[in-house]
Amino acid sequence: MARRLPVGIQSFKDIRTKNFLYVDKTMYIWKLINSSKSYFLSRPRRFGKSLFISTLESYFSGERELFTGLYIEEKENEKGGYAWAKYPIISFYLSGGDYNSPVGLSDTLGNVIDGCIVRYGLDKERVTGETLPVRFKNLIQCLYEKTGRQVVVLVDEYDKPLLSTMISNTKQEEENRQLYKGFFSVLKDMDGYLKFVFFTGVTKFSKVSIFSDLNQLSDISMDDEYSGICGITEDELEDNFGPEIEELAHKQNLPHEECLSELAKMYDGYHFSADGTGVYNPFSLLSAFHRRDFGSYWFETGTPDILIKKLETSRMPLYKLSEGVVATESALMNYRVDDPDPIPLFYQSGYLTICDYDREFRLYTLKLPNNEVKYGFFDSLVPSVLGQSEEENPASLRSMLMDLRAGKPDSFITRIRSLFASIPYPEGKTPVYEGEWSRQLYLILSLMGAYTQCEVHMATGRADCVVKTPDYIYVFEFKLDAPVEDAIRQIDEKGYTISYSADSRKLYKVGVVFSTEKRNVTDVRIVEG
C-alpha cells in the first residue's frame, strides 16, 4: 500500500496525526532557538515555508506528542523540567486574502488580533486602540501579562500583500506598504515581551520598514547552515523516499540510477548559499512520486506576471538565464520595486539559483536550476516573445522537432519562416534588432530541448545550436544580415563538427541568415557532414 505523501499540505499537525510522510526538519528549529530569537527567511513559493511556520507553532504550543521520534524530541527532553514549555503565539498566515481591496490587509491583520483575543480569553477592552499598530502592541502586552510568558510572533508570506498588488494595483501596493510600516515596527521596542519572531517571504523588499525599523531580524536566507531548512536534500531523498523512488522507476520503466538522474535533472539544483547543501523542489518531488510521472508540477501553480514583465523591460538575453548571470550578495538579498535588474527577483522567486561564488570579489553566478524551471519558464514566455501560444502556432515546436528527427532540415527551416512570419509587430515599431531576433530564436530552440538533445549557445566561439536526434546531428550557425557562406565557413573554421566525426549518425551543417528588413529568414545553406 502506497504511503501517504503530503502534497500541498502545510499543517504540521495534520501531517503527524494523519500518518503522512514527514521529512524531519526539527534540527533547524533547535538551531534557531539556541542561536537568536528574531529571523527572516526568504524561499520560493511552494518550498515548505508555511509548513515550517506550522512546525514552529506546534513546537511553541508544547505539543510534544507531535514530535515523537523526531530530532528535537531528544534535545528538548534533555531540558528536564523546562521541556515543552507552552508560549502564547500570534500567527499571521498571509498567503490568502484580497489585498487589492482597500481594507484587505487591515481586515486580515485585524482578524488575527481578534482571533487571539478569543483563543486566549483576553479582555477585549484592554486590546483596544484607534489604530492596528496600537491594538497589536496591546495584544502582545496582554498575552505576556496573562500567561506570564514571552510571546511568539510568526509571520508567513509577509510579502504576499505587496507582490499581489505590484502590477495590478500600484496605489494599493503603496497603501499596504504604509500599513506594514506602522504595524510590524511595533516589535522593535518590545524585545522584553518577545520569545521568538520568525518572518518568511519570497522576496525581501529593501524599502519595507520591517527590515529597516525592525533591524534585529537576522536574515538567514543565504546562511550555509540553514541552506537545507526548506526543500529536500539528496540525503533526505534517499533516506526517506526509497519505496517511492522504486515505484516511480517501475512505472517509468527505468533502472534505479536513471530514475534518480531524471529526478535530479527535473527538480534538483537549488542552492541558496555559497557553500550550503543543494535541495530539490519539495512540491514537485512529492508530486512526481504521487503521480509516478516526471511532470512540471511547480509551473502548474502559475508563473508570476511580474517576472515576465521584468524580463521584457530589461531586454536581458535569454541565453544568460541558462549560461549564467552575475550578481552581488547585497543585490540578491534586497529587492527594490524600481530596480530594472530582474536578477534579484528571479533569484528570490526560485527561477535562478546559485551555481558558483567568487570569494575574492564576492560575486555570485546564477542560472536556471533544472529542466522543470527552464522549460516551464521558457514556455510561459512564448506569448510575450512570439506573440502567440505554442498550441496556436501553425509551425509548432513539436512539428519542427519531427522534421529534424526525420532528416528534413528543409522542412524545419520552412516552419521557422512560417513562425517568424506569424509574429506580430506593432505599427511603427522599428525593424527587429539582433537582440530581439536572438531572443525569439533562442526560445524556439531551447523549448525543442525539452524533447531532444538540443545544446543552445548563441554566443561567440561556439556553435549557436547543436540538435541531436537518434539518427541525425544538426550543427546550426545563425547570422544577421550577412552572407550565408559566412555561417558555413564559421562552422568549418571553428571546428564545430570535429567532436561528431566518429559518430555514426548523419551530420548536417546548417547556415541560416535572418534579415532585419524582412524580419525573417532570407537565406539558408544545408551541407551534409
matplotlib code that plots the C-alpha trace (Angstrom):
import matplotlib.pyplot as plt

x = [0.0, 1.4, 2.5, 0.6, 2.6, 1.8, 1.5, 0.5, -0.2, 1.1, -0.2, 2.4, -0.3, -2.2, 1.0, 1.8, -1.7, -2.9, 0.0, 1.6, 5.3, 7.3, 10.9, 12.4, 13.4, 13.3, 17.1, 16.7, 14.2, 16.7, 19.5, 17.2, 16.0, 19.5, 21.2, 19.0, 15.3, 14.3, 14.7, 13.7, 13.8, 13.3, 12.5, 10.5, 6.8, 5.7, 9.1, 7.8, 7.9, 4.3, 4.9, 8.0, 5.9, 3.3, 6.0, 7.2, 3.7, 3.3, 6.6, 5.9, 2.4, 4.2, 2.5, 5.2, 3.2, 3.6, 7.4, 7.7, 10.7, 12.0, 15.4, 14.1, 12.4, 15.6, 17.1, 14.0, 13.7, 17.3, 16.0, 14.2, 11.5, 11.8, 11.0, 8.0, 7.0, 3.9, 4.0, 1.4, 1.6, 0.4, 0.4, 0.0, -0.7, -0.8, -0.9, -4.7, -6.7, -7.9, -5.0, -6.3, -9.1, -8.6, -9.4, -8.0, -4.7, -6.2, -9.0, -6.6, -4.3, -7.3, -8.8, -5.6, -5.8, -9.5, -8.8, -6.0, -8.4, -10.9, -8.4, -6.6, -9.7, -8.3, -10.3, -11.3, -11.4, -7.7, -6.8, -8.3, -6.8, -7.5, -5.1, -4.0, -0.4, -1.8, -4.0, -1.1, 1.1, -1.7, -2.3, 1.4, 1.4, -1.9, -0.7, 2.5, 0.7, -2.0, 0.3, 3.5, 5.5, 7.0, 5.1, 6.0, 5.2, 5.1, 4.5, 4.2, 4.4, 4.6, 5.2, 2.0, 0.0, 2.8, 3.5, -0.2, -0.7, 2.6, 1.3, -2.5, -2.9, 0.2, -1.8, -3.0, 0.5, 1.8, -1.1, -0.3, 3.3, 2.4, 0.2, 3.2, 5.4, 3.5, 2.2, 5.3, 7.6, 5.7, 8.0, 11.1, 10.6, 9.0, 12.0, 11.3, 7.9, 9.0, 10.3, 10.7, 10.0, 10.1, 9.1, 9.0, 8.5, 9.5, 11.2, 13.0, 11.7, 14.5, 12.1, 9.6, 10.0, 10.2, 13.8, 14.8, 12.8, 12.9, 16.6, 17.0, 15.7, 18.5, 18.3, 19.2, 18.2, 21.8, 23.4, 25.1, 23.9, 20.3, 20.6, 18.5, 15.8, 13.3, 13.4, 14.6, 18.4, 20.0, 20.5, 16.8, 15.7, 17.5, 16.8, 13.1, 11.8, 13.2, 9.8, 8.6, 11.8, 11.3, 7.6, 8.4, 11.3, 9.0, 6.2, 8.6, 10.5, 13.8, 16.7, 17.1, 20.0, 18.4, 15.3, 17.5, 19.2, 16.0, 14.7, 17.8, 17.6, 14.0, 13.7, 17.2, 19.8, 18.6, 21.4, 20.6, 24.1, 27.7, 28.7, 25.4, 23.7, 21.6, 17.9, 15.1, 11.9, 9.7, 6.3, 7.5, 9.3, 6.3, 4.0, 6.2, 6.1, 2.4, 1.6, 4.6, 5.5, 8.1, 5.8, 6.2, 4.2, 5.6, 4.5, 1.0, 0.6, 1.4, 4.3, 4.1, 3.4, 5.9, 8.8, 7.8, 7.3, 10.7, 12.4, 10.6, 11.7, 15.3, 15.8, 18.3, 19.4, 17.6, 20.7, 22.1, 19.4, 21.0, 24.6, 24.8, 24.4, 26.5, 25.1, 26.4, 25.2, 23.5, 21.6, 20.3, 19.2, 17.3, 14.6, 13.7, 10.5, 12.1, 15.2, 15.2, 17.6, 15.4, 18.1, 17.3, 13.6, 14.4, 16.7, 14.3, 11.4, 13.4, 13.8, 17.6, 19.8, 23.4, 25.9, 29.2, 30.7, 33.8, 35.2, 37.7, 35.1, 32.1, 30.1, 27.6, 26.9, 23.3, 21.5, 18.2, 18.3, 16.8, 14.7, 11.4, 12.2, 13.9, 11.3, 8.4, 9.5, 10.5, 7.1, 5.5, 7.5, 6.0, 3.1, 5.2, 8.2, 6.5, 3.1, 1.1, 0.8, 2.6, -0.8, -2.0, 1.2, 0.8, 4.5, 4.6, 7.8, 6.9, 6.4, 9.8, 11.4, 9.6, 11.2, 14.7, 14.1, 13.0, 16.1, 14.2, 16.1, 14.5, 11.0, 12.4, 13.5, 10.1, 8.4, 10.9, 10.0, 6.3, 6.7, 8.6, 6.1, 3.3, 4.9, 3.0, 4.9, 3.0, 2.7, 5.6, 7.9, 11.5, 12.9, 13.7, 17.2, 19.8, 18.8, 15.1, 15.9, 18.3, 15.7, 13.0, 15.2, 16.8, 13.4, 12.3, 15.4, 15.5, 12.0, 12.9, 15.4, 12.5, 12.0, 15.6, 19.2, 19.4, 22.5, 21.8, 24.6, 24.1, 27.5, 30.8, 33.2, 30.6, 28.1, 24.8, 22.9, 23.5, 20.5, 20.9, 18.3, 18.5, 19.6, 20.9, 23.1, 22.5, 25.0, 23.4, 25.0, 22.8, 23.8, 22.1, 22.2, 25.3, 26.2, 25.1, 28.6, 29.9, 27.8, 29.1, 32.6, 32.5, 31.3, 34.3, 36.9, 35.9, 35.8, 32.3, 31.7, 35.0, 33.7, 31.0, 33.2, 33.3, 29.5, 27.5, 24.6, 24.2, 25.6, 24.2, 25.8, 23.1, 23.7, 20.8, 20.6, 18.0, 17.1, 16.2, 14.5, 12.2, 12.1, 12.5, 14.9, 16.1, 18.9, 19.8, 22.6, 22.5, 25.6, 25.9, 28.7]
y = [0.0, 3.4, 5.7, 9.0, 11.9, 15.4, 17.1, 20.7, 20.0, 22.9, 21.8, 20.0, 18.7, 17.2, 15.5, 14.0, 12.9, 11.7, 9.4, 11.5, 11.1, 13.8, 14.8, 15.8, 19.5, 20.0, 20.2, 23.7, 24.7, 23.6, 25.7, 28.7, 28.8, 28.3, 31.0, 34.1, 34.9, 37.1, 35.8, 36.3, 33.5, 34.0, 31.0, 30.5, 29.6, 26.1, 25.3, 24.5, 27.9, 27.6, 24.0, 25.2, 28.0, 25.5, 23.3, 26.2, 26.9, 23.3, 23.4, 26.6, 25.3, 22.5, 19.7, 17.2, 14.2, 15.5, 15.4, 11.7, 10.2, 13.5, 15.1, 17.8, 15.3, 14.1, 17.6, 19.0, 16.3, 17.0, 20.3, 18.4, 20.5, 23.2, 20.9, 21.5, 24.9, 26.4, 30.1, 32.4, 32.6, 35.2, 33.6, 35.6, 33.4, 36.0, 33.9, 34.3, 37.4, 40.1, 42.5, 44.6, 45.7, 48.9, 47.1, 43.7, 43.8, 45.7, 43.2, 40.3, 41.7, 42.7, 39.2, 37.7, 40.1, 39.3, 35.6, 35.8, 37.6, 34.8, 32.0, 33.2, 34.6, 38.2, 41.2, 42.8, 46.3, 46.0, 45.2, 48.3, 51.2, 53.7, 52.0, 48.5, 49.0, 50.1, 47.1, 44.8, 46.3, 45.9, 42.3, 41.4, 43.1, 41.4, 38.0, 38.4, 39.6, 36.9, 33.9, 35.1, 34.0, 35.9, 35.9, 34.1, 36.0, 34.0, 35.7, 33.6, 35.1, 38.7, 39.9, 38.5, 41.7, 43.6, 41.1, 40.6, 44.4, 45.4, 45.2, 45.2, 48.0, 50.1, 52.6, 49.8, 48.3, 51.6, 51.7, 48.2, 49.1, 52.1, 49.9, 47.5, 50.4, 51.1, 47.6, 45.4, 48.1, 47.7, 44.7, 46.8, 48.2, 45.1, 42.8, 42.1, 40.8, 38.5, 35.0, 34.3, 36.1, 34.5, 36.0, 34.2, 35.5, 35.1, 38.4, 40.8, 44.3, 46.7, 49.6, 47.8, 49.0, 45.6, 45.4, 49.0, 49.7, 46.1, 45.8, 43.0, 40.4, 38.1, 37.2, 33.5, 33.2, 32.8, 31.2, 27.9, 26.3, 26.9, 26.1, 22.9, 24.4, 24.1, 21.7, 18.1, 17.4, 14.5, 12.6, 13.2, 12.0, 8.6, 8.2, 8.9, 8.1, 4.7, 3.0, 6.0, 6.0, 2.3, 2.8, 5.7, 3.8, 0.8, 2.9, 4.7, 1.5, 3.0, 1.5, 2.9, 5.1, 6.5, 7.4, 9.2, 11.0, 12.1, 13.4, 15.4, 16.9, 17.9, 19.0, 19.4, 22.1, 24.8, 26.4, 29.3, 30.0, 29.9, 26.6, 25.2, 21.9, 21.8, 20.9, 19.6, 21.4, 19.6, 20.3, 18.9, 16.0, 14.9, 15.4, 13.3, 10.4, 10.8, 10.7, 8.5, 10.7, 13.5, 16.5, 20.2, 20.5, 23.7, 25.5, 24.2, 26.6, 29.6, 31.9, 35.4, 38.0, 40.3, 38.1, 38.1, 41.9, 42.4, 40.3, 42.2, 45.5, 44.6, 43.0, 40.7, 38.0, 34.7, 32.6, 34.3, 32.5, 29.2, 30.2, 32.2, 35.8, 37.6, 39.4, 40.8, 39.4, 42.7, 42.7, 39.2, 39.8, 43.0, 43.7, 47.2, 47.6, 50.3, 48.3, 47.4, 44.5, 41.3, 39.1, 39.6, 38.9, 35.9, 34.5, 35.1, 33.6, 30.4, 30.9, 31.4, 29.7, 30.0, 27.8, 29.5, 32.0, 34.2, 34.8, 37.5, 39.8, 38.3, 37.7, 35.0, 33.3, 32.2, 30.2, 28.2, 25.3, 22.5, 21.4, 21.9, 25.6, 26.0, 24.6, 25.7, 29.3, 29.4, 28.0, 30.8, 33.3, 32.1, 34.6, 37.6, 36.7, 35.0, 36.7, 33.5, 30.3, 27.3, 25.5, 28.3, 28.2, 26.5, 25.8, 24.1, 23.3, 19.6, 19.6, 21.2, 18.5, 15.8, 17.3, 17.0, 13.5, 12.5, 14.1, 17.0, 20.2, 22.0, 21.4, 22.6, 25.9, 26.3, 26.1, 28.6, 31.0, 30.4, 31.1, 34.3, 35.5, 35.0, 37.0, 40.3, 43.6, 46.8, 49.5, 52.0, 49.6, 49.9, 46.9, 44.0, 44.2, 41.5, 41.1, 40.5, 38.0, 36.1, 36.2, 34.7, 32.1, 31.1, 30.5, 28.3, 26.2, 25.9, 24.6, 21.9, 20.8, 19.5, 16.8, 16.0, 16.8, 20.5, 22.4, 26.1, 28.6, 31.7, 33.0, 33.7, 30.8, 28.0, 26.7, 28.6, 25.3, 21.6, 19.3, 15.5, 13.0, 9.2, 9.3, 12.8, 15.6, 19.2, 21.9, 25.4, 28.7, 31.8, 35.2, 38.5, 40.5, 38.6, 36.2, 32.6, 31.5, 33.2, 30.8, 27.6, 29.0, 29.7, 26.1, 24.7, 27.1, 26.8, 23.1, 22.8, 19.4, 17.8, 16.2, 14.4, 13.0, 9.5, 9.5, 7.1, 9.5, 11.6, 15.1, 18.3, 21.8, 24.4, 28.1, 30.4, 34.2, 36.5, 39.8, 42.8, 44.4, 41.5, 40.2, 36.6, 34.0, 35.0, 32.6, 29.0, 26.7, 23.0, 20.9, 17.2, 16.1]
z = [0.0, -1.0, 1.7, 2.2, 0.7, 2.0, -1.4, -0.8, 3.0, 5.1, 8.5, 10.7, 12.9, 10.0, 8.7, 12.1, 13.2, 9.8, 9.0, 6.2, 5.5, 7.2, 6.4, 9.8, 9.8, 13.5, 13.7, 12.3, 15.0, 17.6, 16.0, 15.7, 19.3, 20.6, 18.4, 18.4, 18.5, 15.5, 12.0, 8.4, 5.8, 2.0, -0.1, -3.3, -3.4, -2.6, -0.9, 2.6, 4.3, 5.6, 6.9, 8.8, 10.4, 11.3, 12.8, 14.9, 16.0, 17.3, 19.0, 20.9, 21.7, 23.6, 21.5, 22.4, 21.1, 17.6, 17.8, 18.8, 17.1, 15.6, 16.2, 18.6, 20.9, 22.5, 22.6, 24.2, 26.8, 27.9, 29.3, 32.1, 33.8, 31.3, 28.4, 26.1, 27.6, 26.1, 24.9, 23.7, 19.8, 17.3, 13.8, 10.7, 7.6, 4.8, 1.7, 1.4, 1.3, -1.2, -0.9, -3.8, -1.6, 0.3, 3.6, 2.6, 4.5, 7.5, 7.8, 7.7, 10.4, 12.5, 12.3, 13.6, 16.6, 17.2, 17.0, 19.6, 22.0, 21.7, 21.8, 24.9, 26.7, 26.9, 28.0, 24.7, 26.3, 27.1, 23.5, 22.0, 20.1, 17.4, 15.0, 14.2, 15.5, 18.9, 19.1, 18.1, 20.8, 23.4, 22.4, 23.0, 26.4, 27.4, 26.4, 28.3, 31.4, 31.4, 30.7, 32.4, 29.3, 26.4, 23.1, 19.9, 16.6, 13.4, 10.0, 6.9, 3.4, 4.7, 1.1, -0.5, 0.1, -1.9, -4.6, -5.4, -6.0, -7.6, -11.1, -10.8, -8.3, -7.5, -5.4, -3.1, -3.0, -1.6, 0.9, 2.0, 2.4, 4.6, 6.8, 7.3, 8.2, 11.4, 12.2, 12.4, 13.6, 16.9, 17.5, 17.6, 21.1, 22.6, 22.9, 26.6, 25.7, 22.9, 23.0, 19.3, 16.0, 12.6, 9.2, 5.8, 2.3, -1.3, -1.6, 0.8, -0.1, 0.9, 1.4, 3.6, 7.2, 8.9, 7.5, 8.4, 11.6, 12.8, 12.4, 14.9, 12.4, 11.4, 7.7, 7.4, 3.7, 2.5, 5.5, 4.8, 8.0, 7.0, 3.3, 3.8, 6.0, 3.2, 0.3, 0.1, 0.2, -1.6, 1.7, 2.7, -0.7, -0.4, 3.4, 3.2, -0.2, -1.1, -1.9, -3.9, -6.0, -6.8, -7.6, -10.0, -11.6, -12.2, -13.7, -16.0, -16.9, -15.7, -13.8, -10.3, -11.1, -14.2, -12.2, -9.7, -12.5, -14.1, -10.7, -10.3, -13.8, -13.3, -9.7, -8.1, -8.4, -6.0, -3.9, -1.6, -0.2, -1.4, 0.2, 1.5, 0.5, -2.6, -2.4, -4.6, -5.1, -2.4, -4.1, -7.5, -6.0, -3.9, -6.9, -9.1, -6.5, -6.1, -9.8, -10.7, -13.6, -14.3, -14.7, -14.4, -11.2, -9.9, -13.0, -12.8, -10.0, -12.2, -13.1, -11.7, -14.3, -12.7, -13.7, -17.4, -17.3, -15.6, -18.3, -21.1, -19.6, -19.1, -22.6, -21.0, -23.5, -22.7, -23.0, -19.9, -17.8, -18.8, -19.2, -16.1, -14.8, -12.1, -9.0, -5.7, -2.4, -1.5, -4.8, -4.1, -0.6, -1.2, -3.7, -4.9, -6.9, -9.0, -9.8, -13.6, -13.0, -13.0, -11.4, -7.7, -8.2, -10.4, -7.7, -4.7, -6.7, -7.4, -11.2, -10.8, -8.3, -7.2, -9.2, -8.3, -5.9, -6.4, -2.9, -3.9, -5.5, -3.5, -6.7, -7.2, -10.6, -11.1, -13.7, -14.1, -11.6, -13.5, -16.5, -14.9, -14.4, -17.7, -20.0, -17.8, -17.7, -21.4, -22.3, -20.3, -22.4, -25.7, -25.8, -25.0, -27.2, -30.1, -29.8, -29.5, -27.6, -28.9, -29.3, -31.6, -33.7, -37.1, -37.1, -33.8, -32.0, -31.9, -35.7, -36.1, -34.0, -36.0, -39.1, -37.7, -36.4, -39.9, -41.5, -43.1, -42.3, -45.3, -43.8, -40.4, -42.0, -43.7, -40.4, -38.9, -41.7, -41.1, -37.4, -37.8, -40.4, -37.9, -35.1, -34.9, -34.7, -33.7, -36.3, -36.1, -34.4, -35.6, -37.5, -35.3, -33.9, -33.2, -29.6, -30.4, -33.2, -30.9, -28.2, -30.3, -31.9, -28.6, -27.1, -30.0, -29.9, -26.1, -26.0, -28.5, -25.9, -23.8, -26.4, -27.6, -27.0, -28.0, -26.9, -27.5, -27.0, -29.2, -28.1, -29.9, -30.1, -30.0, -32.5, -32.0, -31.7, -31.9, -32.2, -31.7, -32.7, -32.8, -36.4, -37.1, -35.8, -36.9, -36.3, -36.8, -37.2, -37.4, -38.9, -39.1, -42.4, -43.6, -46.4, -45.7, -46.7, -43.6, -41.4, -43.1, -43.1, -39.4, -38.7, -40.6, -39.4, -35.8, -36.0, -34.6, -36.1, -35.2, -32.0, -34.0, -36.7, -35.2, -34.6, -36.8, -37.1, -40.3, -39.8, -41.3, -41.2, -41.4, -42.0, -41.6, -42.3, -40.8, -42.4, -40.1, -43.1, -43.9, -40.4, -41.4, -42.6, -46.1, -46.9, -45.9, -46.7, -45.8, -46.2, -45.4, -43.0]

ax = plt.figure().add_subplot(projection="3d")
ax.plot(x, y, z, "-o")
ax.set_aspect("equal")
plt.show()
